[in-house]
Every structure is written in C-alpha cells, then in structure tokens.
Amino acid sequence: MVGEPPGSGAAEPLGDGLAGETGRGPAQGTAEAAALSDSFKRFADVVPLMMWRSDEAGHAIHHNECWLKFTGRPLEEELGQGWRSGLHPEDFDRHAKIVADAFETRAPFTVEFRLRRHDGEYRWLLDTARPLVEDGRFQGYLGSCFDITDRKHAEEHIEHALAEKEALLAEVYHRVRNNLQVMVSLIGLYGRAAPDACRGSFEALGQRVRAIALVQQHLHEAPHIASIDLKDYLHRLASGLGQLRRAGRISVQVGGSGNGLVEPRTANALGMIVAEIVAECLDATAEHVACSIAIDIEEGLPSRLSIVSGVSEMAASGRPNVPNLGPRLIAAYAAQAEIAVTGDASPSDPLRLTLPTARPAAQ
C-alpha cells in the first residue's frame, strides 16, 4: 500500500482491506468515533500520551486530547485519513508500508515518523501500536506516540561527532606516518655516513621504526578502534610484517583456538612486542635465512598468547655490533599496557603474554 502525499486531499485507506474501498473519509470515521464508549474516551483523554485508535480497516476513529493539543486541529479533521496530512512528505510512503504490512498480518508494529505540530514544526514521534481483538474478531489498532525529537537530535549530534573524530584520527595517522617515514630516511642517511662498526645498529633502528609505522597502520585500519578483534589484528599485522623484506624472509604464523577483544593500548603494545621479536630475528640472522615466528592464541579469558621465534640456533650469522635490547624493549612495551610477560620466545621457553581484560565500553 502506498498512500497519497500529504495535502493531496485524497483519503486512500490503509491496509489491504481498504485497497478497494474508496469514499470512506472523515464523515464515516466520525460516525464510528461516536460509537466508541464514553469510558474509553475519558480514559484516553486523561492519559498523558498521544493516543489514537483505528477501525479494522485502518481508519482513525479517535485521537485523544493530548494528540489534538499537539496538532492543534479539531478531532473531525483528524479522523479517517485526515491526520495523515500532517505527516512529513519524506516519511509518508515509508510509514504507509510499515502500517499496511502490520495490518495484513494483524501484528503489533513500531514506527518512527515526523508529524507537523500546531506551530508548523515537524517533530519526530515513536508510534507503538497493538491489534485489538474481541471475541476472536479483529477490531483495529490502539496506538500511542512519544515525542523523540530530542533523542533524534542527540543521535545526529553523536554521528556528527563520530565523523569529526574519524577525520581527526585520519589526520593524526597521516602526520604520524609521514613523520616516521622522515625518521626512516634520516636514520638511513646517518647510517650510511657512520663508521662500519655502527651501521648494523642504524639498520636495526631503521627496521624498528618501519615496524612501528606498520603497527600504527593496522591499528588505524581496525574496523572498530575501541575494541579490536585480537585474531584479526594479529593476522593483518603478520601479513604486513611479512612484506617488510623480500618474500620468504619473514614468516609470522598465527594459530590457536582463542580470540577476544582488546583495547587500543593493548593492541599497540602487543603489536610492538611482535614487531620487536621479528626485528630481533632479522638482527640475528643472515639475509638468506628465513625468520619464522609462531603465535598461538590460547582459548579462554583473560586472553593469553605464546610466541616462539626460530632465531635461537642462528644468532651468530646476523648483523655484527648490534646491541641486544629486545628483552628490555619487550618488558617496557608490556608494562605500558599491563601485559604480564614471561619467557624469551625460544622453543624451550616461549614468550607467554597475558593480556588485561578489556574494560566494558561506556554506555
């Protein structure tokens, strides 16, 4: 069912029972309204809500005093299909379809729409209606409306604020990424000009800055930044780390049956720890050696991970004169996010991480 646009003067009925009935307008609605009991009318008029009642065909046969005070129109003009002249044009067809579907199945319905108030302003209403059945016979609907305009405006404000926040985050990420790229270039320049004994340290530093940029990228790309899917994040990070060097040089595998949601600060620290383990492996191995890292996510809460690096037997073939700062850096990253850490990532003593439980989102 599609209604006529407001102000057309047409009184097309609602529901499939009305599709072939033309000519039922306010006059007949007035006659049926007169048949309503005085007790119902008195009850409806003292209720501090906008209330309406329809007959079995969808024509309005009563609007209470609260409704009439809102629209500023006499009851006679609101009966039948007359009240629909106050519907907002953009809501007219959508409202008509929802109501028609409900009448077809005799089901309760809820619909939000804008209705013109007595001062000409359109206000958002939440309309909730239930079918009336007496002795097994469907007799129409009884509905009530709340003014939800303030809620709608608040939702629009939140959406606008979220859009501004996303734009700000994008700008911050863009600037951070550019600054990190500048840092990588400067480290490379100084490394090439440094004595041979220092070049390995400069290369190791540049590698870590590139890893930091990668961690920030995947945090920025998380679908829900407030609560990040742990396994999805690690899979994306592992794929990105694998592309930092030639194909086959870095292999990070994520397994295990566990998963969970983590806060941004936890995801950031975890990414930095994984990146440091990869960087340690690159420091300790020759360019032709594959660095294999295995991450296992354990099931249950709090989230626990174990990380094993295949670097232990190959430490003598990597860059010379590179200080082994990995354990100190990992401990520092873990402390920032309250991650409990044990082990050294060797096959005999895997690095075990216990992540803090994510705080519930503010309502």
C-alpha positions in Angstrom: 0.0 0.0 0.0 1.2 3.4 -0.9 -0.6 6.5 0.5 -1.3 9.7 -1.2 1.1 12.6 -0.5 0.1 14.9 2.3 -2.1 17.8 1.3 -3.4 16.0 -1.8 -6.9 15.8 -0.4 -7.2 12.1 -1.1 -8.2 9.7 1.6 -6.7 6.4 0.5 -7.3 3.8 3.2 -4.6 1.8 5.0 -4.3 -2.0 4.8 -5.3 -4.5 2.1 -8.9 -4.4 3.3 -9.1 -0.7 2.2 -7.4 -1.0 -1.1 -10.7 -1.3 -2.9 -12.8 0.9 -0.6 -12.9 4.4 -1.8 -15.0 7.1 -0.3 -14.5 6.3 3.4 -13.4 9.6 4.7 -13.7 11.7 7.9 -17.6 11.5 7.8 -17.7 7.8 8.3 -14.7 8.0 10.7 -16.8 10.5 12.7 -19.8 8.0 12.8 -17.6 5.2 14.1 -15.9 7.5 16.6 -19.3 8.3 18.0 -19.8 4.6 18.6 -16.8 4.4 21.0 -17.7 4.1 24.6 -17.6 7.2 26.8 -15.4 5.3 29.3 -12.8 4.7 26.7 -12.8 8.3 25.6 -12.5 9.5 29.1 -9.6 7.1 29.8 -7.8 8.1 26.6 -8.1 11.8 27.3 -6.5 11.7 30.7 -3.6 9.6 29.5 -0.5 12.0 29.2 0.4 10.5 25.9 -0.7 11.0 22.3 -3.1 8.1 21.6 -5.1 7.0 18.6 -7.4 4.2 17.7 -8.3 2.8 14.2 -11.1 0.6 13.0 -10.4 -2.8 11.4 -9.8 -1.1 8.0 -7.2 1.3 9.3 -9.3 4.5 9.5 -8.7 6.6 12.6 -11.8 6.7 14.8 -10.3 8.5 17.8 -7.4 10.8 18.8 -7.2 11.8 22.4 -6.8 15.3 23.8 -3.1 15.1 24.0 -2.9 14.3 20.3 -5.3 17.2 19.4 -3.3 19.6 21.6 -0.1 18.6 19.7 -1.6 19.0 16.2 -3.8 22.0 17.0 -6.6 20.5 14.8 -10.1 19.6 15.7 -11.0 15.9 16.1 -13.2 15.9 13.0 -10.2 16.8 10.8 -8.0 14.1 12.2 -10.5 11.2 11.8 -10.4 8.8 8.9 -7.3 9.6 6.9 -7.3 13.3 7.7 -4.5 13.1 10.2 -2.1 11.9 7.5 -2.0 15.3 6.0 0.4 16.2 8.8 2.9 13.5 8.0 6.3 14.7 6.7 6.5 14.1 3.0 9.7 12.1 3.3 8.1 9.8 5.8 4.7 9.3 4.1 5.4 6.2 1.9 7.6 4.5 4.5 5.0 4.9 7.2 2.3 3.7 4.9 4.2 0.5 4.0 5.0 -0.4 7.6 1.4 0.1 8.7 0.0 -1.8 5.7 2.3 -4.8 6.4 1.2 -4.8 10.0 -2.5 -4.7 9.1 -2.0 -7.6 6.7 -0.6 -9.8 9.4 -2.6 -8.3 12.4 0.8 -7.8 14.1 2.0 -5.2 16.6 4.2 -2.5 15.0 6.5 0.3 15.9 7.4 3.1 13.5 9.2 6.5 13.8 7.9 9.4 11.7 7.7 13.1 11.7 4.3 14.9 12.3 3.6 18.6 12.0 2.9 20.3 15.3 0.5 23.1 15.8 3.3 25.7 15.3 4.3 24.2 12.0 7.4 22.4 13.3 7.8 18.7 12.4 8.5 16.6 15.4 9.8 13.0 15.5 7.3 10.6 17.1 7.8 7.0 18.1 4.5 5.2 17.4 3.8 1.8 19.1 0.6 0.0 18.2 -1.1 -3.3 19.1 -4.1 -5.0 17.4 -7.4 -5.1 19.3 -9.2 -8.4 19.2 -12.5 -9.1 21.0 -14.3 -12.5 20.9 -11.9 -13.6 18.1 -12.7 -10.6 15.9 -10.1 -8.1 14.8 -11.3 -4.6 15.6 -8.4 -2.4 14.6 -5.4 -0.9 16.4 -4.7 1.1 19.5 -1.5 3.1 19.5 0.5 5.7 21.5 3.2 8.1 20.5 6.2 9.6 22.2 8.0 12.7 21.1 11.6 11.6 20.4 12.8 14.7 18.7 15.5 15.4 21.3 16.7 11.8 21.1 16.9 12.1 17.3 18.9 15.4 17.5 21.2 13.7 20.0 21.8 10.8 17.7 22.6 13.2 14.8 25.0 15.1 17.1 26.7 11.8 18.0 27.0 10.8 14.4 28.5 14.2 13.5 30.9 14.0 16.4 32.0 10.4 15.4 32.6 11.7 11.8 34.7 14.5 13.1 36.6 12.1 15.3 37.3 9.8 12.4 38.5 12.7 10.3 40.8 13.8 13.2 42.2 10.3 13.7 42.9 10.0 9.9 44.7 13.3 10.0 46.8 12.3 13.1 47.6 9.0 11.5 48.6 10.7 8.3 51.0 13.0 10.1 52.5 10.2 12.3 53.1 8.1 9.2 54.8 11.0 7.4 57.0 11.7 10.4 58.0 8.1 10.7 58.9 8.0 7.1 61.1 11.0 7.6 62.8 9.3 10.6 63.5 6.2 8.5 65.1 8.4 5.8 67.2 10.3 8.4 68.4 7.0 10.0 69.3 5.7 6.7 71.3 8.8 5.8 73.2 8.8 9.1 73.7 5.0 8.9 75.4 5.3 5.5 77.7 8.0 6.8 78.5 6.2 10.0 81.6 4.1 10.6 81.3 0.4 9.6 81.1 -0.7 13.2 77.9 1.4 13.7 76.0 0.6 10.5 74.4 -2.5 11.9 72.9 -0.5 14.8 71.5 2.1 12.4 70.0 -0.6 10.2 68.4 -2.2 13.3 67.0 1.1 14.4 65.5 1.8 10.9 63.9 -1.6 10.9 62.2 -0.9 14.2 60.9 2.4 13.1 59.4 0.8 10.0 57.7 -1.8 12.2 56.3 1.0 14.4 54.7 2.5 11.3 53.2 -0.8 10.4 51.7 -1.3 13.8 50.1 2.2 13.7 48.8 1.5 10.2 47.0 -1.7 11.3 45.6 0.0 14.4 44.2 2.8 12.2 42.7 0.2 9.8 40.9 -1.8 12.6 37.1 -1.9 11.9 36.3 -0.9 15.5 39.1 1.0 17.1 37.5 1.0 20.6 37.5 -2.8 20.8 39.9 -4.6 18.4 39.4 -8.3 17.3 42.6 -9.9 18.5 43.0 -12.7 16.0 42.0 -10.5 13.0 44.5 -7.8 14.1 47.4 -10.3 14.5 46.6 -11.9 11.1 46.7 -8.4 9.4 49.9 -7.5 11.3 51.6 -10.8 10.5 50.8 -10.2 6.8 52.2 -6.7 6.9 55.4 -7.7 8.7 56.0 -10.4 6.1 56.1 -7.7 3.4 58.8 -5.6 5.1 61.5 -7.7 3.5 61.9 -9.9 0.5 59.4 -12.7 0.0 60.2 -15.6 2.4 62.5 -13.6 4.7 59.8 -13.1 7.4 57.1 -15.7 8.2 54.7 -14.9 11.1 52.1 -17.6 11.6 49.0 -17.0 13.9 47.2 -20.1 15.3 45.3 -21.3 18.2 41.6 -21.6 19.0 41.3 -18.5 21.2 40.3 -15.0 20.4 38.9 -11.9 22.2 38.5 -8.1 22.0 41.4 -5.9 23.2 41.7 -2.1 23.8 43.8 0.0 21.5 46.6 0.4 24.1 46.8 -3.4 24.5 46.8 -3.9 20.7 49.5 -1.3 20.3 51.8 -2.8 22.9 51.2 -6.3 21.5 52.0 -5.2 18.0 55.2 -3.6 19.2 56.2 -6.8 21.0 55.6 -8.9 17.9 57.5 -6.4 15.8 60.4 -6.5 18.2 60.6 -10.3 18.1 60.7 -10.1 14.3 63.3 -7.3 14.4 65.5 -9.5 16.8 65.3 -12.3 14.3 66.4 -10.1 11.5 69.2 -8.7 13.6 70.5 -12.2 14.4 70.2 -13.9 11.0 71.8 -13.5 7.6 69.7 -12.1 4.8 69.2 -15.5 3.1 67.8 -17.1 6.3 64.0 -17.2 6.9 62.8 -15.7 10.2 59.9 -17.9 11.4 57.7 -16.7 14.2 54.7 -18.7 15.6 52.0 -17.0 17.6 49.4 -19.3 19.4 46.3 -17.7 20.9 45.0 -19.8 23.8 41.3 -20.2 24.5 39.7 -18.6 27.5 39.8 -15.4 29.5 42.0 -13.4 30.1 43.5 -13.7 26.6 46.9 -15.5 26.6 49.4 -15.9 23.8 52.6 -17.8 23.4 55.2 -16.7 20.9 58.1 -18.8 19.6 60.9 -17.4 17.4 63.2 -19.7 15.4 66.2 -17.5 15.9 68.0 -19.4 18.7 70.4 -21.5 16.7 71.2 -18.8 14.2 72.3 -15.9 16.3 75.9 -15.9 15.2 75.2 -15.2 11.5 73.4 -11.8 11.7 74.5 -8.2 11.9 77.6 -7.5 14.0 77.8 -4.9 16.8 74.0 -4.7 17.3 73.1 -4.4 21.0 70.6 -7.0 22.2 67.9 -4.7 23.6 65.0 -6.9 22.8 64.2 -8.2 26.3 64.3 -4.7 27.7 62.1 -3.3 24.9 59.6 -6.1 25.2 59.4 -5.6 29.0 58.8 -1.9 28.5 56.1 -2.3 25.9 54.3 -4.9 28.1 54.4 -2.6 31.2 52.8 0.2 29.2 49.7 -1.9 28.7 49.8 -4.0 31.9 50.6 -7.2 29.9 52.1 -9.9 32.1 55.1 -11.5 30.3 57.4 -14.5 30.9 59.9 -16.4 28.7 62.3 -15.4 26.0 60.4 -16.6 22.8 62.8 -19.6 22.4 61.3 -23.1 21.6 62.2 -24.3 25.1 60.8 -21.2 26.8 58.1 -19.5 24.7 57.3 -15.9 25.4 54.0 -16.0 27.2 51.7 -13.0 27.4 48.6 -12.5 29.5 46.6 -9.6 28.2 44.5 -7.4 30.5 40.7 -7.8 30.3 39.1 -5.1 28.2 37.0 -2.6 30.1 33.4 -2.5 29.1 32.5 0.3 26.7 30.9 3.3 28.2 27.1 3.5 27.6 
